[in-house]
Amino acid sequence: MPEIYRFLGIVITMYPDADHNPPHIHARYAEYDAKVNINTLALLSGYLPNKKMMLVKEFIEYHRAELLKMWEEKNTYRLKD
């Protein structure tokens, strides 16, 4: 999966494919992995420690427009700081 952002040990990836909606990102931290809905911030699968999950949700809220654009255009790229 293409890495689109990395911060505080968290790696954010996305593989936009029409065959697996809803729009979501994958967040990895150490041995943990979670799939999070971009629109609702709902945890779709996996687990992250609470503090890391809060950071991931803040990241999504801040970058939501860019993330949805990537998903819709099926074109991922590394986000700038």
N, C-alpha and C positions, 0 to 999 in steps of 0.2 A: 504494500500500500504506500502510495506517495506520502512522504512526510511534509506537512504543511506548516508546522510550528513546533518549537521545543522551548520549554521554560520550566525552571525549578524542578528538573528531573522528569517532567511530564512530556511525553511525545504525542502530538496530535497528528493523526493520519486520516485520509479520506479516500475512498474508492467509489466515486459516483457511478452508479450503474442503475439504469431504469428497472432492472429486475429485482432490486432489493430496496424498495422504499420502506419507510419514510426517510427523508433526508437526515443523515446522521454522521457523526464523527466517531472515530475510535480514539480513545485516550489510554495510553500505557504509562504505568509508573511502577518501577521495580518489577515484581512478579505479578502485578495486577493489570487487568485489562477491562475496559468498559466501553460499551457502545451507547452513545447519548444522542437523543433526538434533537436536531437543531432548532426546530420550531417550539417544542414544548419543554425542553430540557429534561424530559423523562429518561430515566435509565432504561434502556431497551434490553441490555444483557450485561453480564459481568459484574465487576465490583471495583471500586476505588475507595481508599480510606476517606472518611468524611471531609477532612480539610482539603485533600486533593480534589475531591469531587466538587467542592464549592469553588475552587480555583478554575476548574474546567468549565463550570456553568458561567462564571464571570467572563471567561475567555469567549465562550459562545455568544453571550449577550453583546459583548463589545464588537465581535467580528461577524455577527449574524448575517448581515447583508452580503458580505464577501463570501461567506461559507455557502449561502444559498445560491449565489451566483455561480460559484464553482460547481455545485451539485447540478444546477439546471443546465449549465453549458458543458458539463462533463469534462471540465478542464481544471485540474488542480495545479497549484503553484505554491511556492513558499511565501507565506505572509511576512511582511516587513514588521519590524518592531515599532 
